[in-house]
């Protein structure tokens, strides 16, 4: 889903793919599907997929931080990312947000 965003990334791609897979996949993609159908009606020529991916990444980053703020234990049936990575998960959330700007 997000491979296009990693085309220019020169760091540890495997580590980033693990981060994204853990935090982005598994959701019901309601935002993505709503965005896709709405944008298709408004402007069918816009690249819906890449814009929808950005929306899902922003949401994933916000959920990481939200889980810390709420002291949550589980997200989608799995341990929250911050439980696995500690406060480094804040940096991970910032990294995901930075990917959306590239």
Secondary structure, DSSP 8 states (H G I E B T S, - for coil): --GGGGTT--S-HHHHHHHHHHHHTTS--HHHHHHHHHHHHH-TTS-HHHHHHHHHHHHHHHHHHHHHHHT--EETTEE-HHHHHTTHHHHHHHHHHHHTT-
